[in-house]
């Protein structure tokens, strides 16, 4: 059950992720993330494509690009992993934004 306190905390993490903008090269940010998450070439390209088409160059945008990429893979297990990675990015477990410069 989602309490008001838990909901507020979750919204706060989302706002924080949306406010953390990529200051450097978005391609480099995706490359760093791809290394950390062991993304293959196709997944890396899909994340970059979704990041650009989404137009949100923030940690929130990267998380959304990763979870959108989950829809592109054939393996249910891999899609599940990508969805989980998106949540971890929002939680701040994968810091790629500040190192993308």
C-alpha positions, 0 to 999 in steps of 0.5 A: 500500500502506498502511503502519502509519505511514500508517495511524496518521497517518490515524487521528490526523487522524480523531481530530483531526477528531472532537475539533474540535467546532462551538462555535457555530451548526451552521447557520452552519457549514454555510453557511460550508462551502457558500460555500467548496465552492460547494454549491447550495441542495439540497446545502446542505440535504442536508449540514445534514440529514445533520449533524443526523441524524448527531448528531456536531457536529464537523469529522468529523461535517461531513465525514461529512455531506458525503460522505453528501450525495454519495449524494443527487446525480444527477451522478457527477462531482458525487458524486465532488467531494463525496467529495473535499471530505469527505476535504479536510475531514478533512485540515483544508483547510476550517476552518469549525468555529472560525468558526461562532460 
